[in-house]
Amino acid sequence: MAWTLNVTELEDLARGAALLGTGGGGDPHVGRLLAEAAIKRNGPITVLDPDDLEDDAFVIPTAQMGAPTVVAEKLPAGSEGVAALRALEQRVGRSADATMPIECGGVNSMIPLHIAAESGLPVVDADGMGRAFPELQMETFSVYGITGSPLALAGENGETAIIDTGSDNKRMEDFARSLTVTLGGVAHIAEYSMTGADVKRTAVPRTISLALNVGRAISTARKNNSDPVNYLREALAKTLYSHLRVLFRGKVVDVERKTTGGFVRGQAKLEAQNGDILDINFQNENLVARRNGQVVCIVPDLICILEEETAEPITTESLRYGQRTTVIGISTPDMMRTPEALATFGPSAFGLEEEFVPVEELNEETGEPEI
């Protein structure tokens, strides 16, 4: 069933998206401001349930592309997203009936909302990652047979480009990444155009709603002076993300990161009061968490670092020494754990040696480590 998204809901939505971004996806703050301004100018956004899409509807997902550290410093002009959408419509010779996120985390939960408000299109309550991933081929769309090309890319000074690599979505990522770096590290894109039937078959459903409910859970817990983790566990229990485990509670004692090749890569070390150590490796997003050398959560399951008292999500670019944190692991939907999906965005896709094991199997039911 369709529903209406207004300005008052954006703060909770952005907070929930930052959590689902698993440390990456870009800080949603700037994207939220863009969406807020567009809604104030043009009115609220219609959000479509994927099941309500006509099978022959034409949907064009939209996003921002770039390293989170650059995205945080390089503000968009505001016209890039619609420019990318229009360039792709012109290339394929068909106007979009709706847009949709490619990922439900970070800034890319907000960019399609801004584009929807500016263009008058509805946005589909679904996405192609169920979280955030650093590369464009790492999408359920790609896993289940949708071709990303042609891709339209737009820069802040009015530049547009079309990339068409046929069915090779990894090569599409490589070309788009190179152009994004040339444009200063940030670009806006439209890609993976598909029918409504394809959306229903390949997208992770209702992730805009999920982000909104996750953000509301944190806000409600704060108002009630209650433990946000319990509210998050309850909010997730009846969704496709049904398992939450507390992996660690401790202080950030070291962070190493660098921006290279269009990505932020690095690692963080956290220490508990009892001396236990949690090491987290990331490439834009958190990839693997090892407690005292043992894996406690690994991609594609979500590793989310939260500020200890408020549960405010902490992104990889904002991690710093001395932060007191709670680290949680969240299970991904079953469609993201198939052999085909793991081949695309499982541990081996990031050069990790460990095999994927679900977070609920790596950790006891309570998820509370001894500290």
N, C-alpha and C positions, 0 to 999 in steps of 0.2 A: 504494500500500500504506500502511495506517495505521501510525503510529509514536507513541511516547510521549515527551512533553516533561516534563522534571523540572527541579527547582530548579538543578541543577548546570550546566545549559545556558543559563540565562537571561542570564548576563553576556555570553557571546559573541553571543547572539542580539540583545541590546540594542545592543551595539557595532556589529554589522553593520547593524542597522536604522537607527542614527544615521547611518551612512555613506549608506545608500540613501535617507535622508530629504533628501539634497542641501542640508543646512543647516537644513531646516525639519522639520515634523512634530512639533515639541516634543521636548525632552530626554527620552529614554526612562527616565531614572533613577528617577523617582517611579513610573512605570508598572511598571518592573521590581520595585520593592519591593512594590507592590500584588499583582502576579502571584505573587511569591515567597511572600508571606504566605498568599495563597489556596491555593496548592499545598500548603504545609505543613499547612494546616487540612484540606484536602479531598482531597489526593492528586494524582498527576500528571494531565496533560491528554492526551487522545487527539487527535492531529492526523491529519486525513483527507486523503488525496490526492484532488484534485477528480475524477479519473477513477473513483474508487471510490464516488462519490455516486450514490444512486438518482436517476433522472430526476425522480421526483415528490417527492423530499426537499424540505423547506421550510427555507431558509437565511435568517437575518437578520444582515446585517453590522452591526457596532457600532463606536463610535469616541468619542473626545473631540474637542470643537470649541472653538477659541479661538486667540487670538494667542499665539505661543510665549513672549513675554516675560511675559505674564500667567500662563500655564500654569506657568512656572518658579517663580512666587511664590505662587500660590493653590492650596494643596493640596486635593485632593478629599476628600470624606467617606468614599468607598469604596463607597457604596451606589448611586451615580448610574447606573452602567452597567447593572446588573441592573434598576433601576427603569425605564430607557428601554426595555430589551428587553421587560419585562413589559407596559408600556403599549402597545407596538406589537402584541404578541401579542393583547392584549385588543381592540384596535381592529380587527384583521383577523380575529379569531375563530379563530386557529390557533396552536398551539404550535410553536416552532422545533425543528427536528431538529439544527441546528448553527448556530454563529455564524461570522463570518469578518471579517478586517480590511477596511476600505475603502482603506487604504494600507499599504504595507509599511515605511514609514520612521518613525523617531522614536517618540514615545509611543504612536502608534496601531498599532504592532506589538505593544504590550504590553496595551493596554486589552481587546481581545477575549480574550486569554489569561486575564486576571483575571476577566472575565465568565464564560468557559467553566469555570474552576475553581470559581467560586462557584455557578454554575447547574447544573453537572454535564453540560453540553453538550460535544460535541467541537468543535474549531475546524478550519475548512477551510484547507488549505495553498495559499492563493491570495489575491488582493486586487483592488481595482478601480482602482489607479493605477500599480502597478509601481514606485513611488517615493512621494514626497509632493507634493501640490498644495494650494494654499490654499483652493480653493472646491469645494463639494459636487457641482456639475454636471461637474467636471473628472475624470470617472471613465470607465473603459472600459465599466462598466455602462451609463452614460448614452449613450455613443457608439454602443453596439450595441443600444440599444432598450429598456433597462429603465427603468421609472419609479421615481424615488426616493420619491415619496409613496405612502402616508402616512409621515411621519417623526415619530418620538417623541423628545422632548427632555426631559432631566431635569436639575434643579439640585441643589446640595449640601444644600438645606434641605427636600428632599422634593417640590419643585415638579415637575410634569410638564405637558407640552403636546403636542398633536398638530397637525402642520402638513400640510395636504393641498392641493397646488396642481395636482392632476391630472398631466398629462404635462409641465408646465413645470418642469424641474429647476433652472433658473436662478432662477426666482421662489422656489422652495423654499429655495435657498441664501440669498436675500436675507432672507426671513422668519426663517429659523433664525439667521442672523447677527445680526439685530436683537434677537431674544430672548436670544441668548448675551451680547451686550453688556449688555443689561438685567440679566442674572444676574451681572454682574461680570466678564464677559470669558471665562468658561469654562462649558461645559455638556457633557453626554454625550448621545449620539444613537444611535438605531437607525433604519435606513433601507434602501432598495433591497432589500426582501424579495423573494426569487426562488426558483425551483425549482432542483433539482440540474442539470437540463438547461440552464437559463439560466447557472448558474455555469460550466459547461464551455464554453459558447459565448462568454461575455463577460468572464470574469475572467482576469487575468494569473496563470498557474499557478506553484505551488511557490515562492512568494516568502518564506514563513516559512523553508523549507529554505535558500533562497538567503541570507537574512540570517544564519542560523546559520553557514553555511559561510564567508561573508565575515568574520564575527567571529572564527571559528576560524583563518582564514588570518592575520589580524593577530596573534592571540595566539601562534600557532606561530612566526611570523617573529620576534617579540620573544624567545621562548624560545631560538631558534636564533641570535640576534644577527644576523639577516639583513635585507635590504631588504624591508619589508612590501609595497611596490608590486609586486615580482616575485611574491610569494605571492598578492596580490590578482589580478594578471593571470592567473595559472594557475588560480585558483579560478573566475574568470569565463569563461575561454576556451571551455568546453563548455556554457555556459548560453545563455539567450536574450539575455544581456547580454555578448556575446562580445568587444567591443572596449573596451580601456582605453587611454587616452592621458594621459601626463603633460603638463599644460598649462603649468605654471609652478612654480618654486621661489623663494620670496622671503619678505620680511617684511611684515607688515601695518603700513602707515604712516598709514592713516586709515579711520575707520568713521563713517558717518552712518546713524542709524536712528530711526524714530519709530513709535509704536503709534497707529494711527488706523483707524476704521471696522472694528475687529475684526481687523486685520492688522498685521504688522510690515513696514514698507517702508523701504528704504534702499539704500546702496551701500557697498562696501569698496574700498580701493585697496591694492595690494600692490606692492612694489618688489624687483627682483632686484639682485644684486651689480653687474651690468653697467649698471644704470640702467633696464632695461626695466620697464614698468608693466603690471600687470593690474588692470582695473576690473571689478568684479562687481556687478550689480544684483540685488536680491532683493525678493520679496514673500512673507514667511514662508520660502520656499525660494529658492535661487539660480536665477536665470532666464537670465542671459547673462553670459559672460566675454569681455572684449575685451583682447587683448594689443596694446599700443601702438596702440589704436584699431581693431584688426581682430578680428572675431569668431573665437574659437577653440572655443567650445561654446555651444549655445543650447538652451533648453527645446523639446521634452521630454527631450532627452538630459540625463544627470546631471552636475552640476558639484559636486564634493565637495572640501571644504577639510580637509586633514589636518594634524595636528601633525607637524612635519618628521621627528623621530626615531622617534616611537612609532606614527605613523599613526592616532592617536586622532582620530576625527571632530570637527570644530569646527562647532557650530551657529551660525546667524546671530545669536542673542541672546548668545552667548558670545564672539564675535569681539572682539578688543581690540588696541590698539596694541602693537607689539613682538613679536607671535607670529610664529614662524618656521614656515613652512608649505610643504607640497607640495599643489598643486591638480591633481586628476585629472578627466578627463572619461570617462564611461562611456556606451556606446550603450544605447538602450532597445530593447525587443522590437519586431518588425515591426508587431504589431497596434497599437502606439502611434505609428506613423509613417504610417498611412494618411491620406488626405485628410480623412476624417470625424474621425479622432482629432486631427489638427493643427488643425482648425477649432474644436475644443473646448478643447484645452490646448496648442496650439502658440504661436509667438511673437505672432501677432496677437491672441490671447485675452488677452494681458497688455499690449497697446498697443505692442508692439515693432515697429519698422519693418522689421527684417531678416527674410528668409525663413529657414525651417528648412533647414539643411544638416547631414547626419550628421557626428558628431564624427570618425569615421574618415576622412571625406573632407576635413575641414578641417585635419587634422594628419597628419604623416608616420607611418609604421608604428611607429617607435620611440617617438614621442610626446615625446622628450626635447628641450625647447627649448635653444638655445644660451644659456648664462648667463655 
